[in-house]
């Protein structure tokens, strides 16, 4: 099973956004951002693209997968 690696918090902070502000920009709840940053939630393609657009990065910069043993 692959584990989600999230760099969302890094890029959110580089853009000086709170979790609430980012959530508002991509039209999700703050709790969704919390789960995404912790790698506990796999975003839909639409959400991943929206986050990347708001943060001005590629989806691959925000999320990747690591193979678990």
mmCIF file of the N, C-alpha and C atoms, coordinates in Angstrom:
data_MODEL
# 
_entry.id   MODEL 
# 
loop_
_atom_site.group_PDB 
_atom_site.id 
_atom_site.type_symbol 
_atom_site.label_atom_id 
_atom_site.label_alt_id 
_atom_site.label_comp_id 
_atom_site.label_asym_id 
_atom_site.label_entity_id 
_atom_site.label_seq_id 
_atom_site.pdbx_PDB_ins_code 
_atom_site.Cartn_x 
_atom_site.Cartn_y 
_atom_site.Cartn_z 
_atom_site.occupancy 
_atom_site.B_iso_or_equiv 
_atom_site.pdbx_formal_charge 
_atom_site.auth_seq_id 
_atom_site.auth_comp_id 
_atom_site.auth_asym_id 
_atom_site.auth_atom_id 
_atom_site.pdbx_PDB_model_num 
ATOM 1   N N  . UNK A 1 1  ? 0.834   -1.181 0.000  1.00 0.00 ? 1  UNK A N  1 
ATOM 2   C CA . UNK A 1 1  ? 0.000   0.000  0.000  1.00 0.00 ? 1  UNK A CA 1 
ATOM 3   C C  . UNK A 1 1  ? 0.881   1.248  0.000  1.00 0.00 ? 1  UNK A C  1 
ATOM 4   N N  . UNK A 1 2  ? 0.512   2.242  -0.764 1.00 0.00 ? 2  UNK A N  1 
ATOM 5   C CA . UNK A 1 2  ? 1.293   3.472  -0.854 1.00 0.00 ? 2  UNK A CA 1 
ATOM 6   C C  . UNK A 1 2  ? 0.822   4.480  0.189  1.00 0.00 ? 2  UNK A C  1 
ATOM 7   N N  . UNK A 1 3  ? 1.780   5.177  0.774  1.00 0.00 ? 3  UNK A N  1 
ATOM 8   C CA . UNK A 1 3  ? 1.483   6.191  1.790  1.00 0.00 ? 3  UNK A CA 1 
ATOM 9   C C  . UNK A 1 3  ? 1.572   7.574  1.143  1.00 0.00 ? 3  UNK A C  1 
ATOM 10  N N  . UNK A 1 4  ? 0.570   8.416  1.413  1.00 0.00 ? 4  UNK A N  1 
ATOM 11  C CA . UNK A 1 4  ? 0.544   9.772  0.876  1.00 0.00 ? 4  UNK A CA 1 
ATOM 12  C C  . UNK A 1 4  ? 1.551   10.653 1.614  1.00 0.00 ? 4  UNK A C  1 
ATOM 13  N N  . UNK A 1 5  ? 2.393   11.309 0.859  1.00 0.00 ? 5  UNK A N  1 
ATOM 14  C CA . UNK A 1 5  ? 3.327   12.301 1.396  1.00 0.00 ? 5  UNK A CA 1 
ATOM 15  C C  . UNK A 1 5  ? 2.789   13.666 0.992  1.00 0.00 ? 5  UNK A C  1 
ATOM 16  N N  . UNK A 1 6  ? 2.578   14.531 1.973  1.00 0.00 ? 6  UNK A N  1 
ATOM 17  C CA . UNK A 1 6  ? 2.003   15.844 1.698  1.00 0.00 ? 6  UNK A CA 1 
ATOM 18  C C  . UNK A 1 6  ? 2.973   16.960 2.046  1.00 0.00 ? 6  UNK A C  1 
ATOM 19  N N  . UNK A 1 7  ? 3.193   17.856 1.097  1.00 0.00 ? 7  UNK A N  1 
ATOM 20  C CA . UNK A 1 7  ? 3.984   19.070 1.323  1.00 0.00 ? 7  UNK A CA 1 
ATOM 21  C C  . UNK A 1 7  ? 3.082   20.292 1.371  1.00 0.00 ? 7  UNK A C  1 
ATOM 22  N N  . UNK A 1 8  ? 1.801   20.056 1.565  1.00 0.00 ? 8  UNK A N  1 
ATOM 23  C CA . UNK A 1 8  ? 0.824   21.141 1.531  1.00 0.00 ? 8  UNK A CA 1 
ATOM 24  C C  . UNK A 1 8  ? 1.125   22.211 2.575  1.00 0.00 ? 8  UNK A C  1 
ATOM 25  N N  . UNK A 1 9  ? 1.440   21.810 3.782  1.00 0.00 ? 9  UNK A N  1 
ATOM 26  C CA . UNK A 1 9  ? 1.691   22.791 4.848  1.00 0.00 ? 9  UNK A CA 1 
ATOM 27  C C  . UNK A 1 9  ? 2.866   23.704 4.480  1.00 0.00 ? 9  UNK A C  1 
ATOM 28  N N  . UNK A 1 10 ? 3.925   23.117 3.948  1.00 0.00 ? 10 UNK A N  1 
ATOM 29  C CA . UNK A 1 10 ? 5.105   23.887 3.540  1.00 0.00 ? 10 UNK A CA 1 
ATOM 30  C C  . UNK A 1 10 ? 4.718   24.994 2.562  1.00 0.00 ? 10 UNK A C  1 
ATOM 31  N N  . UNK A 1 11 ? 3.970   24.626 1.522  1.00 0.00 ? 11 UNK A N  1 
ATOM 32  C CA . UNK A 1 11 ? 3.606   25.616 0.500  1.00 0.00 ? 11 UNK A CA 1 
ATOM 33  C C  . UNK A 1 11 ? 2.534   26.588 0.986  1.00 0.00 ? 11 UNK A C  1 
ATOM 34  N N  . UNK A 1 12 ? 1.670   26.126 1.891  1.00 0.00 ? 12 UNK A N  1 
ATOM 35  C CA . UNK A 1 12 ? 0.674   27.032 2.472  1.00 0.00 ? 12 UNK A CA 1 
ATOM 36  C C  . UNK A 1 12 ? 1.383   28.118 3.278  1.00 0.00 ? 12 UNK A C  1 
ATOM 37  N N  . UNK A 1 13 ? 2.359   27.717 4.080  1.00 0.00 ? 13 UNK A N  1 
ATOM 38  C CA . UNK A 1 13 ? 3.100   28.686 4.889  1.00 0.00 ? 13 UNK A CA 1 
ATOM 39  C C  . UNK A 1 13 ? 3.943   29.625 4.026  1.00 0.00 ? 13 UNK A C  1 
ATOM 40  N N  . UNK A 1 14 ? 4.529   29.093 2.951  1.00 0.00 ? 14 UNK A N  1 
ATOM 41  C CA . UNK A 1 14 ? 5.295   29.950 2.039  1.00 0.00 ? 14 UNK A CA 1 
ATOM 42  C C  . UNK A 1 14 ? 4.418   31.026 1.398  1.00 0.00 ? 14 UNK A C  1 
ATOM 43  N N  . UNK A 1 15 ? 3.126   30.740 1.288  1.00 0.00 ? 15 UNK A N  1 
ATOM 44  C CA . UNK A 1 15 ? 2.175   31.687 0.726  1.00 0.00 ? 15 UNK A CA 1 
ATOM 45  C C  . UNK A 1 15 ? 1.469   32.507 1.809  1.00 0.00 ? 15 UNK A C  1 
ATOM 46  N N  . UNK A 1 16 ? 1.948   32.386 3.046  1.00 0.00 ? 16 UNK A N  1 
ATOM 47  C CA . UNK A 1 16 ? 1.397   33.139 4.177  1.00 0.00 ? 16 UNK A CA 1 
ATOM 48  C C  . UNK A 1 16 ? -0.113  32.987 4.306  1.00 0.00 ? 16 UNK A C  1 
ATOM 49  N N  . UNK A 1 17 ? -0.590  31.750 4.181  1.00 0.00 ? 17 UNK A N  1 
ATOM 50  C CA . UNK A 1 17 ? -2.014  31.478 4.310  1.00 0.00 ? 17 UNK A CA 1 
ATOM 51  C C  . UNK A 1 17 ? -2.268  30.635 5.551  1.00 0.00 ? 17 UNK A C  1 
ATOM 52  N N  . UNK A 1 18 ? -3.370  30.911 6.231  1.00 0.00 ? 18 UNK A N  1 
ATOM 53  C CA . UNK A 1 18 ? -3.805  30.046 7.314  1.00 0.00 ? 18 UNK A CA 1 
ATOM 54  C C  . UNK A 1 18 ? -4.548  28.866 6.699  1.00 0.00 ? 18 UNK A C  1 
ATOM 55  N N  . UNK A 1 19 ? -4.787  27.859 7.497  1.00 0.00 ? 19 UNK A N  1 
ATOM 56  C CA . UNK A 1 19 ? -5.577  26.723 7.015  1.00 0.00 ? 19 UNK A CA 1 
ATOM 57  C C  . UNK A 1 19 ? -6.966  27.203 6.598  1.00 0.00 ? 19 UNK A C  1 
ATOM 58  N N  . UNK A 1 20 ? -7.542  28.085 7.378  1.00 0.00 ? 20 UNK A N  1 
ATOM 59  C CA . UNK A 1 20 ? -8.875  28.610 7.084  1.00 0.00 ? 20 UNK A CA 1 
ATOM 60  C C  . UNK A 1 20 ? -8.886  29.380 5.757  1.00 0.00 ? 20 UNK A C  1 
ATOM 61  N N  . UNK A 1 21 ? -7.882  30.220 5.536  1.00 0.00 ? 21 UNK A N  1 
ATOM 62  C CA . UNK A 1 21 ? -7.821  31.001 4.293  1.00 0.00 ? 21 UNK A CA 1 
ATOM 63  C C  . UNK A 1 21 ? -7.685  30.094 3.077  1.00 0.00 ? 21 UNK A C  1 
ATOM 64  N N  . UNK A 1 22 ? -6.824  29.085 3.184  1.00 0.00 ? 22 UNK A N  1 
ATOM 65  C CA . UNK A 1 22 ? -6.643  28.155 2.068  1.00 0.00 ? 22 UNK A CA 1 
ATOM 66  C C  . UNK A 1 22 ? -7.930  27.383 1.822  1.00 0.00 ? 22 UNK A C  1 
ATOM 67  N N  . UNK A 1 23 ? -8.563  26.942 2.889  1.00 0.00 ? 23 UNK A N  1 
ATOM 68  C CA . UNK A 1 23 ? -9.825  26.209 2.758  1.00 0.00 ? 23 UNK A CA 1 
ATOM 69  C C  . UNK A 1 23 ? -10.870 27.046 2.030  1.00 0.00 ? 23 UNK A C  1 
ATOM 70  N N  . UNK A 1 24 ? -10.972 28.310 2.376  1.00 0.00 ? 24 UNK A N  1 
ATOM 71  C CA . UNK A 1 24 ? -11.938 29.197 1.724  1.00 0.00 ? 24 UNK A CA 1 
ATOM 72  C C  . UNK A 1 24 ? -11.637 29.342 0.238  1.00 0.00 ? 24 UNK A C  1 
ATOM 73  N N  . UNK A 1 25 ? -10.361 29.453 -0.099 1.00 0.00 ? 25 UNK A N  1 
ATOM 74  C CA . UNK A 1 25 ? -9.976  29.644 -1.501 1.00 0.00 ? 25 UNK A CA 1 
ATOM 75  C C  . UNK A 1 25 ? -10.307 28.440 -2.376 1.00 0.00 ? 25 UNK A C  1 
ATOM 76  N N  . UNK A 1 26 ? -10.246 27.240 -1.793 1.00 0.00 ? 26 UNK A N  1 
ATOM 77  C CA . UNK A 1 26 ? -10.531 26.034 -2.576 1.00 0.00 ? 26 UNK A CA 1 
ATOM 78  C C  . UNK A 1 26 ? -11.900 25.435 -2.242 1.00 0.00 ? 26 UNK A C  1 
ATOM 79  N N  . UNK A 1 27 ? -12.651 26.142 -1.420 1.00 0.00 ? 27 UNK A N  1 
ATOM 80  C CA . UNK A 1 27 ? -14.042 25.777 -1.099 1.00 0.00 ? 27 UNK A CA 1 
ATOM 81  C C  . UNK A 1 27 ? -14.182 24.414 -0.422 1.00 0.00 ? 27 UNK A C  1 
ATOM 82  N N  . UNK A 1 28 ? -13.365 24.217 0.628  1.00 0.00 ? 28 UNK A N  1 
ATOM 83  C CA . UNK A 1 28 ? -13.496 23.036 1.483  1.00 0.00 ? 28 UNK A CA 1 
ATOM 84  C C  . UNK A 1 28 ? -13.480 23.507 2.939  1.00 0.00 ? 28 UNK A C  1 
ATOM 85  N N  . UNK A 1 29 ? -13.712 22.588 3.846  1.00 0.00 ? 29 UNK A N  1 
ATOM 86  C CA . UNK A 1 29 ? -13.649 22.925 5.264  1.00 0.00 ? 29 UNK A CA 1 
ATOM 87  C C  . UNK A 1 29 ? -12.200 22.908 5.742  1.00 0.00 ? 29 UNK A C  1 
ATOM 88  N N  . UNK A 1 30 ? -11.929 23.644 6.801  1.00 0.00 ? 30 UNK A N  1 
ATOM 89  C CA . UNK A 1 30 ? -10.578 23.695 7.364  1.00 0.00 ? 30 UNK A CA 1 
ATOM 90  C C  . UNK A 1 30 ? -10.114 22.299 7.774  1.00 0.00 ? 30 UNK A C  1 
ATOM 91  N N  . UNK A 1 31 ? -11.033 21.480 8.237  1.00 0.00 ? 31 UNK A N  1 
ATOM 92  C CA . UNK A 1 31 ? -10.697 20.113 8.649  1.00 0.00 ? 31 UNK A CA 1 
ATOM 93  C C  . UNK A 1 31 ? -10.122 19.305 7.491  1.00 0.00 ? 31 UNK A C  1 
ATOM 94  N N  . UNK A 1 32 ? -10.595 19.575 6.295  1.00 0.00 ? 32 UNK A N  1 
ATOM 95  C CA . UNK A 1 32 ? -10.060 18.888 5.112  1.00 0.00 ? 32 UNK A CA 1 
ATOM 96  C C  . UNK A 1 32 ? -8.595  19.248 4.922  1.00 0.00 ? 32 UNK A C  1 
ATOM 97  N N  . UNK A 1 33 ? -8.262  20.530 5.088  1.00 0.00 ? 33 UNK A N  1 
ATOM 98  C CA . UNK A 1 33 ? -6.864  20.974 4.970  1.00 0.00 ? 33 UNK A CA 1 
ATOM 99  C C  . UNK A 1 33 ? -6.016  20.304 6.044  1.00 0.00 ? 33 UNK A C  1 
ATOM 100 N N  . UNK A 1 34 ? -6.538  20.218 7.264  1.00 0.00 ? 34 UNK A N  1 
ATOM 101 C CA . UNK A 1 34 ? -5.815  19.561 8.360  1.00 0.00 ? 34 UNK A CA 1 
ATOM 102 C C  . UNK A 1 34 ? -5.493  18.116 7.990  1.00 0.00 ? 34 UNK A C  1 
ATOM 103 N N  . UNK A 1 35 ? -6.482  17.379 7.480  1.00 0.00 ? 35 UNK A N  1 
ATOM 104 C CA . UNK A 1 35 ? -6.273  15.978 7.106  1.00 0.00 ? 35 UNK A CA 1 
ATOM 105 C C  . UNK A 1 35 ? -5.318  15.840 5.921  1.00 0.00 ? 35 UNK A C  1 
ATOM 106 N N  . UNK A 1 36 ? -5.414  16.746 4.964  1.00 0.00 ? 36 UNK A N  1 
ATOM 107 C CA . UNK A 1 36 ? -4.494  16.716 3.822  1.00 0.00 ? 36 UNK A CA 1 
ATOM 108 C C  . UNK A 1 36 ? -3.061  16.968 4.265  1.00 0.00 ? 36 UNK A C  1 
ATOM 109 N N  . UNK A 1 37 ? -2.863  17.949 5.135  1.00 0.00 ? 37 UNK A N  1 
ATOM 110 C CA . UNK A 1 37 ? -1.510  18.262 5.601  1.00 0.00 ? 37 UNK A CA 1 
ATOM 111 C C  . UNK A 1 37 ? -0.897  17.103 6.382  1.00 0.00 ? 37 UNK A C  1 
ATOM 112 N N  . UNK A 1 38 ? -1.737  16.349 7.075  1.00 0.00 ? 38 UNK A N  1 
ATOM 113 C CA . UNK A 1 38 ? -1.255  15.213 7.862  1.00 0.00 ? 38 UNK A CA 1 
ATOM 114 C C  . UNK A 1 38 ? -1.097  13.942 7.021  1.00 0.00 ? 38 UNK A C  1 
ATOM 115 N N  . UNK A 1 39 ? -1.510  14.005 5.759  1.00 0.00 ? 39 UNK A N  1 
ATOM 116 C CA . UNK A 1 39 ? -1.408  12.835 4.895  1.00 0.00 ? 39 UNK A CA 1 
ATOM 117 C C  . UNK A 1 39 ? -2.443  11.772 5.206  1.00 0.00 ? 39 UNK A C  1 
ATOM 118 N N  . UNK A 1 40 ? -3.536  12.164 5.884  1.00 0.00 ? 40 UNK A N  1 
ATOM 119 C CA . UNK A 1 40 ? -4.583  11.203 6.255  1.00 0.00 ? 40 UNK A CA 1 
ATOM 120 C C  . UNK A 1 40 ? -5.730  11.168 5.253  1.00 0.00 ? 40 UNK A C  1 
ATOM 121 N N  . UNK A 1 41 ? -5.631  11.960 4.200  1.00 0.00 ? 41 UNK A N  1 
ATOM 122 C CA . UNK A 1 41 ? -6.727  12.069 3.237  1.00 0.00 ? 41 UNK A CA 1 
ATOM 123 C C  . UNK A 1 41 ? -6.142  12.241 1.850  1.00 0.00 ? 41 UNK A C  1 
ATOM 124 N N  . UNK A 1 42 ? -6.568  11.413 0.903  1.00 0.00 ? 42 UNK A N  1 
ATOM 125 C CA . UNK A 1 42 ? -6.138  11.557 -0.488 1.00 0.00 ? 42 UNK A CA 1 
ATOM 126 C C  . UNK A 1 42 ? -7.088  12.523 -1.182 1.00 0.00 ? 42 UNK A C  1 
ATOM 127 N N  . UNK A 1 43 ? -6.569  13.604 -1.714 1.00 0.00 ? 43 UNK A N  1 
ATOM 128 C CA . UNK A 1 43 ? -7.444  14.579 -2.364 1.00 0.00 ? 43 UNK A CA 1 
ATOM 129 C C  . UNK A 1 43 ? -7.961  14.069 -3.709 1.00 0.00 ? 43 UNK A C  1 
ATOM 130 N N  . UNK A 1 44 ? -9.117  14.553 -4.080 1.00 0.00 ? 44 UNK A N  1 
ATOM 131 C CA . UNK A 1 44 ? -9.605  14.282 -5.434 1.00 0.00 ? 44 UNK A CA 1 
ATOM 132 C C  . UNK A 1 44 ? -8.687  15.015 -6.406 1.00 0.00 ? 44 UNK A C  1 
ATOM 133 N N  . UNK A 1 45 ? -8.734  14.618 -7.655 1.00 0.00 ? 45 UNK A N  1 
ATOM 134 C CA . UNK A 1 45 ? -7.931  15.300 -8.662 1.00 0.00 ? 45 UNK A CA 1 
ATOM 135 C C  . UNK A 1 45 ? -8.298  16.773 -8.742 1.00 0.00 ? 45 UNK A C  1 
ATOM 136 N N  . UNK A 1 46 ? -9.590  17.064 -8.693 1.00 0.00 ? 46 UNK A N  1 
ATOM 137 C CA . UNK A 1 46 ? -10.054 18.447 -8.762 1.00 0.00 ? 46 UNK A CA 1 
ATOM 138 C C  . UNK A 1 46 ? -9.507  19.269 -7.602 1.00 0.00 ? 46 UNK A C  1 
ATOM 139 N N  . UNK A 1 47 ? -9.578  18.725 -6.388 1.00 0.00 ? 47 UNK A N  1 
ATOM 140 C CA . UNK A 1 47 ? -9.072  19.445 -5.222 1.00 0.00 ? 47 UNK A CA 1 
ATOM 141 C C  . UNK A 1 47 ? -7.562  19.638 -5.317 1.00 0.00 ? 47 UNK A C  1 
ATOM 142 N N  . UNK A 1 48 ? -6.841  18.596 -5.716 1.00 0.00 ? 48 UNK A N  1 
ATOM 143 C CA . UNK A 1 48 ? -5.383  18.711 -5.847 1.00 0.00 ? 48 UNK A CA 1 
ATOM 144 C C  . UNK A 1 48 ? -5.005  19.784 -6.860 1.00 0.00 ? 48 UNK A C  1 
ATOM 145 N N  . UNK A 1 49 ? -5.716  19.824 -7.981 1.00 0.00 ? 49 UNK A N  1 
ATOM 146 C CA . UNK A 1 49 ? -5.439  20.849 -8.996 1.00 0.00 ? 49 UNK A CA 1 
ATOM 147 C C  . UNK A 1 49 ? -5.774  22.251 -8.481 1.00 0.00 ? 49 UNK A C  1 
ATOM 148 N N  . UNK A 1 50 ? -6.879  22.377 -7.756 1.00 0.00 ? 50 UNK A N  1 
ATOM 149 C CA . UNK A 1 50 ? -7.250  23.678 -7.189 1.00 0.00 ? 50 UNK A CA 1 
ATOM 150 C C  . UNK A 1 50 ? -6.221  24.159 -6.168 1.00 0.00 ? 50 UNK A C  1 
ATOM 151 N N  . UNK A 1 51 ? -5.765  23.260 -5.322 1.00 0.00 ? 51 UNK A N  1 
ATOM 152 C CA . UNK A 1 51 ? -4.738  23.626 -4.345 1.00 0.00 ? 51 UNK A CA 1 
ATOM 153 C C  . UNK A 1 51 ? -3.454  24.073 -5.045 1.00 0.00 ? 51 UNK A C  1 
ATOM 154 N N  . UNK A 1 52 ? -3.042  23.325 -6.050 1.00 0.00 ? 52 UNK A N  1 
ATOM 155 C CA . UNK A 1 52 ? -1.825  23.664 -6.786 1.00 0.00 ? 52 UNK A CA 1 
ATOM 156 C C  . UNK A 1 52 ? -1.958  25.035 -7.449 1.00 0.00 ? 52 UNK A C  1 
ATOM 157 N N  . UNK A 1 53 ? -3.120  25.309 -8.009 1.00 0.00 ? 53 UNK A N  1 
ATOM 158 C CA . UNK A 1 53 ? -3.345  26.594 -8.667 1.00 0.00 ? 53 UNK A CA 1 
ATOM 159 C C  . UNK A 1 53 ? -3.274  27.745 -7.666 1.00 0.00 ? 53 UNK A C  1 
ATOM 160 N N  . UNK A 1 54 ? -3.934  27.597 -6.535 1.00 0.00 ? 54 UNK A N  1 
ATOM 161 C CA . UNK A 1 54 ? -3.936  28.643 -5.508 1.00 0.00 ? 54 UNK A CA 1 
ATOM 162 C C  . UNK A 1 54 ? -2.527  28.886 -4.971 1.00 0.00 ? 54 UNK A C  1 
ATOM 163 N N  . UNK A 1 55 ? -1.764  27.802 -4.798 1.00 0.00 ? 55 UNK A N  1 
ATOM 164 C CA . UNK A 1 55 ? -0.417  27.909 -4.234 1.00 0.00 ? 55 UNK A CA 1 
ATOM 165 C C  . UNK A 1 55 ? 0.663   28.127 -5.293 1.00 0.00 ? 55 UNK A C  1 
ATOM 166 N N  . UNK A 1 56 ? 0.249   28.152 -6.567 1.00 0.00 ? 56 UNK A N  1 
ATOM 167 C CA . UNK A 1 56 ? 1.163   28.418 -7.678 1.00 0.00 ? 56 UNK A CA 1 
ATOM 168 C C  . UNK A 1 56 ? 2.319   27.402 -7.759 1.00 0.00 ? 56 UNK A C  1 
ATOM 169 N N  . UNK A 1 57 ? 1.950   26.119 -7.610 1.00 0.00 ? 57 UNK A N  1 
ATOM 170 C CA . UNK A 1 57 ? 2.921   25.025 -7.727 1.00 0.00 ? 57 UNK A CA 1 
ATOM 171 C C  . UNK A 1 57 ? 2.290   23.901 -8.541 1.00 0.00 ? 57 UNK A C  1 
ATOM 172 N N  . UNK A 1 58 ? 3.069   22.865 -8.821 1.00 0.00 ? 58 UNK A N  1 
ATOM 173 C CA . UNK A 1 58 ? 2.538   21.686 -9.499 1.00 0.00 ? 58 UNK A CA 1 
ATOM 174 C C  . UNK A 1 58 ? 1.958   20.732 -8.457 1.00 0.00 ? 58 UNK A C  1 
ATOM 175 N N  . UNK A 1 59 ? 1.001   19.925 -8.871 1.00 0.00 ? 59 UNK A N  1 
ATOM 176 C CA . UNK A 1 59 ? 0.404   18.933 -7.972 1.00 0.00 ? 59 UNK A CA 1 
ATOM 177 C C  . UNK A 1 59 ? 1.508   18.037 -7.395 1.00 0.00 ? 59 UNK A C  1 
ATOM 178 N N  . UNK A 1 60 ? 2.472   17.680 -8.222 1.00 0.00 ? 60 UNK A N  1 
ATOM 179 C CA . UNK A 1 60 ? 3.562   16.812 -7.781 1.00 0.00 ? 60 UNK A CA 1 
ATOM 180 C C  . UNK A 1 60 ? 4.404   17.457 -6.684 1.00 0.00 ? 60 UNK A C  1 
ATOM 181 N N  . UNK A 1 61 ? 4.418   18.784 -6.626 1.00 0.00 ? 61 UNK A N  1 
ATOM 182 C CA . UNK A 1 61 ? 5.128   19.466 -5.539 1.00 0.00 ? 61 UNK A CA 1 
ATOM 183 C C  . UNK A 1 61 ? 4.376   19.304 -4.217 1.00 0.00 ? 61 UNK A C  1 
ATOM 184 N N  . UNK A 1 62 ? 3.060   19.231 -4.296 1.00 0.00 ? 62 UNK A N  1 
ATOM 185 C CA . UNK A 1 62 ? 2.230   19.133 -3.096 1.00 0.00 ? 62 UNK A CA 1 
ATOM 186 C C  . UNK A 1 62 ? 2.109   17.716 -2.559 1.00 0.00 ? 62 UNK A C  1 
ATOM 187 N N  . UNK A 1 63 ? 1.935   16.744 -3.479 1.00 0.00 ? 63 UNK A N  1 
ATOM 188 C CA . UNK A 1 63 ? 1.636   15.381 -3.055 1.00 0.00 ? 63 UNK A CA 1 
ATOM 189 C C  . UNK A 1 63 ? 2.471   14.364 -3.812 1.00 0.00 ? 63 UNK A C  1 
ATOM 190 N N  . UNK A 1 64 ? 2.868   13.324 -3.100 1.00 0.00 ? 64 UNK A N  1 
ATOM 191 C CA . UNK A 1 64 ? 3.535   12.185 -3.720 1.00 0.00 ? 64 UNK A CA 1 
ATOM 192 C C  . UNK A 1 64 ? 3.175   10.945 -2.906 1.00 0.00 ? 64 UNK A C  1 
ATOM 193 N N  . UNK A 1 65 ? 3.586   9.802  -3.397 1.00 0.00 ? 65 UNK A N  1 
ATOM 194 C CA . UNK A 1 65 ? 3.327   8.552  -2.700 1.00 0.00 ? 65 UNK A CA 1 
ATOM 195 C C  . UNK A 1 65 ? 4.629   7.847  -2.412 1.00 0.00 ? 65 UNK A C  1 
ATOM 196 N N  . UNK A 1 66 ? 4.670   7.208  -1.249 1.00 0.00 ? 66 UNK A N  1 
ATOM 197 C CA . UNK A 1 66 ? 5.827   6.425  -0.835 1.00 0.00 ? 66 UNK A CA 1 
ATOM 198 C C  . UNK A 1 66 ? 5.344   4.998  -0.631 1.00 0.00 ? 66 UNK A C  1 
ATOM 199 N N  . UNK A 1 67 ? 6.020   4.061  -1.243 1.00 0.00 ? 67 UNK A N  1 
ATOM 200 C CA . UNK A 1 67 ? 5.637   2.656  -1.099 1.00 0.00 ? 67 UNK A CA 1 
ATOM 201 C C  . UNK A 1 67 ? 5.993   2.169  0.313  1.00 0.00 ? 67 UNK A C  1 
ATOM 202 N N  . UNK A 1 68 ? 5.017   1.521  0.939  1.00 0.00 ? 68 UNK A N  1 
ATOM 203 C CA . UNK A 1 68 ? 5.260   0.932  2.251  1.00 0.00 ? 68 UNK A CA 1 
ATOM 204 C C  . UNK A 1 68 ? 5.605   -0.544 2.081  1.00 0.00 ? 68 UNK A C  1 
ATOM 205 N N  . UNK A 1 69 ? 6.366   -1.081 2.997  1.00 0.00 ? 69 UNK A N  1 
ATOM 206 C CA . UNK A 1 69 ? 6.729   -2.513 2.936  1.00 0.00 ? 69 UNK A CA 1 
ATOM 207 C C  . UNK A 1 69 ? 5.565   -3.383 3.300  1.00 0.00 ? 69 UNK A C  1 
# 
